[in-house]
Amino acid sequence: MKPSCSGMGLLEIFLAITILTIAIVPIYTHINRQTSIALNTEKMQMADKTLQSIKEEMVGTPFTTLAANIHTLDTMKDAQGKYPLTELFYPVTNPAVVVTQRKYKDFVVSGFVWFVDRRSDPTQPLVEDCVQADLKINWTIPEKTMERTRSFMIVSPK
């Protein structure tokens, strides 16, 4: 009587695993790439929303309050007369920023605020009736730092 050959051999199992691996790797790579793109898109939308919210909050602040907030940072003024953007300028938006930073540890809000020098004669004293703000949010994706910016000017009402 001949032995029965009804089972699968080691070579057949190895071949099946190889074919399965060849089929799964591209699918996994595609899913991984799509997840990365979706995460970056979500961070970009969050950055735009946060920048717009900070801008609206600063523009909605009475100019005298905004100027007073800037002057509380006089010790932090750099050589160009720029003050760092701090949560002092966006107290309402700041809790949302903190929540976002808890979710995305690499999400950083920064920027500068300064009085624009609109004098035609530099010997005259600076009139603090115009503020420029440059806001920036950075985050990282593999091998790259991403950035969204917003710049705007606030002019004191006369």
Secondary structure, 3 states (H helix, E strand, C coil): CCCCCCCCCHHHHHHHHHHHHHHHHHHHHHHHHHHHHHHHHHHHHHHHHHHHHHHHHHHHCCHHHHHHHHHCCHHHCCCCCCEECCHHHCCCCHHHHHHHHHHCCCCEEEEEEEECCCCCCCCCCCCCCEEEEEEEEEEEECCEEEEEEEEEEEECCC
